Amino acid sequence: MVTIKAFIEGDVYIDYPYEDVKFRFEKETGKVYKRRYGGVEMEIPGNSKLYYEARRGGCAITREEYFRD
């Protein structure tokens, strides 16, 4: 689970391996991005069900890990 504190501190990167997807929260703009493993990044709504599930069941990763693969 990714804590609220992480979102307050800065950009957040989440790996959700159950769905082979990663997410990126950009603190400055409040935008959320999704990236399938090996795929391209796309902006998504912050109220996305999959993003919500990833926040609860995924794990925080580094920026480098988000863009890897």
C-alpha positions, 0 to 999 in steps of 0.5 A: 500500500502506498501511503498518503504521506508519499503523495504529500512529499512529491511524485509517486511511482507505483508498480501493480504487478497483478495487472502488469501496469505502473502508475505515476502521480505528478505532484506539481500538476496533480496528473496521473499517468499509466504505463503497461509493462513495455508500453507507452505512458498515457494520462488517466483520470485520478479517479480510475478504479485500476489506479485506486486498486494499485494505490492500495495493493501495489508498491512504491517504486523509483522513477528509474524502475517506472521507466525501465523495460 
